[in-house]
Amino acid sequence: MYVKINPKPINVIWDNLNYIYDGKAHIPSANAVECALIISGEATDSGTYTATAKAADSDYVVNN
């Protein structure tokens, strides 16, 4: 008999989603109550980009 324990789904709260071009790299900030997050999706040029958040702890999985 095996028991499987799934990671707990967590919600991410995003912030700083809009910037004005200044030649510098920007990335939105994100927070979760349960654990730290790893954020990717830094961008420099004007345009629309996708940012992603991943739980830093494997016991959690990002839900949104």
Buried (B, 14 or more C-beta within 10 A) or exposed (E): EEEEEEEEEBEBEEEEEEBEEEEEEBBBEBEBEEBEBEBEEEBEEEEEEEBEBBBEBEEBEBEE
